[in-house]
Amino acid sequence: MARRRPGHRLVEAALDYLRQHRPGVTAVALTVTEGNMPALALYQGAGFCAFGTEPMAIRAPAGYLGKVHMWCRMPQRAERAPLTATPRTGCGAPRLRSRSACRARPATPRPRQ
């Protein structure tokens, strides 16, 4: 078994804490500064999926940078049992084979009233 780096252990510990102590949490959202590839890889490895980028979200010495918005679905109690039977990420989302597979579904339009 490969050793996990401190960042991986920290993310796993935070998600484990939520599972054990905050059972009502159904999803976790975060942002990563655009271009921070190690952070993007860390969170994608934990099951987070990018769903959009907020342009010019922060100002840095080199100019404005965007923030990549990511989310991860947390399993509910009834969903926890099968997680050991199938390969999944630590967050309860299916392990993804390609980046395109984790794109969020388009919102369903609401009927006009």
Secondary structure, 3 states (H helix, E strand, C coil): CCCCCHHHHHHHHHHHHHHHHCCCCCEEEEEEECCCHHHHHHHHHCCCEEEEEEEEEEEECCEEEEEEEEEEECCCHHHHHHHHCCCECCCCCECCCCHHHHCCCCCCCCCCC
